[in-house]
Amino acid sequence: MADIKPDGKILFIPVRFIKFSIVGGSGVLVNMGMLYILTEWIGIHYVISAVAAIELSIIVNFLLNDIWTWGDRKDLTGSRFFTRMLKYNISAAAAAFTGNFITLIVLTELFGVYYIFSNLAGIAVGVLINFFLNDRWTYRIKDNYGGK
């Protein structure tokens, strides 16, 4: 079993990123499940299905991350629940668009990769962008002087 170090890391990986990744795993299931259901069962074009699937996974991931991943910081940010939710959504949407959506379209349309595999690749690209934006903006600790 990995040794948890006092500086908040397991081996060399920050514990917060590990939590974020676990939550993200649930988001992948939500995203992929919704993408498949909307596209294959309901018959919506995969591009429209992807947008809906991404947004649903963003909302689910925010709720889980707000409670668990950054639960120790949420009261220190100076932001209320819906402000954090909006910041998270903006950050995750930016990461999802630049990482997930563009990768999905490029791999599927230009390289002929099956849309499900393209989507998985896009999710992987967006993870680091999403973590960085939320760690540095959504859950940034407010200083004692009222600034950020």
C-alpha positions as CSV (number, residue, x, y, z in Angstrom):
1,M,0.0,0.0,0.0
2,A,1.3,3.5,-0.8
3,D,2.7,5.5,2.0
4,I,0.9,8.8,2.7
5,K,3.5,11.4,3.4
6,P,2.9,14.4,5.7
7,D,3.0,16.9,2.8
8,G,-0.2,15.5,1.3
9,K,1.3,13.2,-1.3
10,I,1.2,9.5,-2.0
11,L,4.5,8.6,-3.5
12,F,5.0,11.7,-5.7
13,I,1.3,12.4,-6.5
14,P,-0.6,15.0,-4.6
15,V,-3.5,13.5,-2.6
16,R,-5.9,16.2,-4.0
17,F,-5.1,15.1,-7.6
18,I,-5.7,11.5,-6.6
19,K,-9.1,12.4,-5.2
20,F,-9.9,14.6,-8.3
21,S,-9.0,11.6,-10.5
22,I,-11.3,9.2,-8.6
23,V,-14.1,11.7,-8.9
24,G,-13.2,12.1,-12.5
25,G,-13.6,8.4,-13.0
26,S,-17.2,8.7,-12.0
27,G,-17.5,11.6,-14.4
28,V,-16.2,9.4,-17.2
29,L,-18.9,6.9,-16.5
30,V,-21.6,9.6,-16.5
31,N,-20.1,11.1,-19.7
32,M,-19.7,7.9,-21.6
33,G,-23.0,6.5,-20.5
34,M,-24.9,9.6,-21.4
35,L,-23.1,9.9,-24.7
36,Y,-23.9,6.3,-25.6
37,I,-27.6,6.5,-24.5
38,L,-28.3,9.8,-26.3
39,T,-26.5,8.7,-29.5
40,E,-27.3,5.0,-29.8
41,W,-30.7,4.7,-28.0
42,I,-32.3,8.0,-28.6
43,G,-30.7,8.7,-32.0
44,I,-29.2,12.2,-31.3
45,H,-26.1,13.0,-33.4
46,Y,-22.9,12.3,-31.4
47,V,-21.8,15.9,-31.4
48,I,-25.0,17.1,-29.7
49,S,-24.9,14.1,-27.4
50,A,-21.3,14.9,-26.4
51,V,-22.2,18.4,-25.4
52,A,-25.0,17.2,-23.1
53,A,-22.9,14.4,-21.7
54,I,-20.0,16.8,-20.9
55,E,-22.3,19.2,-19.1
56,L,-23.9,16.5,-17.0
57,S,-20.5,15.1,-16.0
58,I,-19.4,18.6,-15.1
59,I,-22.3,19.0,-12.7
60,V,-21.9,15.6,-11.1
61,N,-18.1,16.1,-10.7
62,F,-18.6,19.6,-9.2
63,L,-20.8,18.2,-6.5
64,L,-18.4,15.4,-5.6
65,N,-15.3,17.5,-5.8
66,D,-16.9,20.3,-3.7
67,I,-17.6,17.8,-0.9
68,W,-14.5,15.6,-1.1
69,T,-11.6,16.8,-3.2
70,W,-11.7,20.5,-2.1
71,G,-14.0,20.1,0.9
72,D,-11.2,21.5,3.2
73,R,-11.0,24.7,1.1
74,K,-14.5,25.5,0.2
75,D,-15.1,27.7,3.3
76,L,-11.7,29.4,2.8
77,T,-12.4,30.6,-0.8
78,G,-14.8,33.4,0.1
79,S,-17.1,32.0,-2.5
80,R,-20.6,30.7,-2.0
81,F,-21.9,27.4,-3.4
82,F,-23.3,28.8,-6.6
83,T,-20.3,31.0,-7.2
84,R,-18.0,28.0,-6.9
85,M,-20.4,26.0,-9.1
86,L,-20.2,28.6,-11.8
87,K,-16.4,28.9,-11.6
88,Y,-16.1,25.1,-11.7
89,N,-18.4,24.9,-14.6
90,I,-16.5,27.6,-16.5
91,S,-13.2,25.9,-15.7
92,A,-14.4,22.4,-16.5
93,A,-16.2,23.6,-19.7
94,A,-13.1,25.3,-20.9
95,A,-11.0,22.1,-20.2
96,A,-13.7,19.9,-21.7
97,F,-13.9,22.1,-24.9
98,T,-10.2,22.5,-25.4
99,G,-9.4,18.9,-24.3
100,N,-12.5,16.7,-24.7
101,F,-14.6,18.2,-27.5
102,I,-11.9,19.3,-29.9
103,T,-10.1,16.0,-29.5
104,L,-13.4,14.1,-30.1
105,I,-14.1,16.0,-33.3
106,V,-10.5,15.9,-34.7
107,L,-10.0,12.2,-34.0
108,T,-13.4,11.2,-35.2
109,E,-13.7,13.4,-38.3
110,L,-10.1,13.7,-39.4
111,F,-8.7,10.3,-38.4
112,G,-11.8,8.1,-38.5
113,V,-11.5,7.0,-34.9
114,Y,-14.7,5.5,-33.4
115,Y,-16.4,8.3,-31.5
116,I,-16.3,6.4,-28.2
117,F,-12.5,6.0,-28.3
118,S,-12.1,9.6,-29.4
119,N,-14.2,10.7,-26.4
120,L,-12.0,8.8,-24.0
121,A,-8.9,10.4,-25.5
122,G,-10.5,13.8,-25.1
123,I,-11.3,13.2,-21.5
124,A,-7.7,12.3,-20.8
125,V,-6.5,15.5,-22.5
126,G,-8.9,17.7,-20.4
127,V,-8.1,16.2,-17.0
128,L,-4.9,18.2,-16.3
129,I,-6.3,21.4,-17.6
130,N,-9.4,21.0,-15.5
131,F,-7.5,20.2,-12.3
132,F,-5.2,23.2,-12.7
133,L,-7.9,25.7,-13.4
134,N,-10.1,24.5,-10.5
135,D,-7.2,24.2,-8.0
136,R,-5.9,27.7,-8.9
137,W,-9.2,29.6,-9.4
138,T,-12.4,27.9,-8.1
139,Y,-10.8,26.7,-4.9
140,R,-8.1,29.3,-4.4
141,I,-7.9,30.3,-0.8
142,K,-8.9,33.9,-0.1
143,D,-6.1,35.8,1.7
144,N,-6.7,37.7,4.9
145,Y,-6.8,41.1,3.1
146,G,-9.8,40.3,1.0
147,G,-7.9,39.6,-2.2
148,K,-7.3,36.4,-3.9
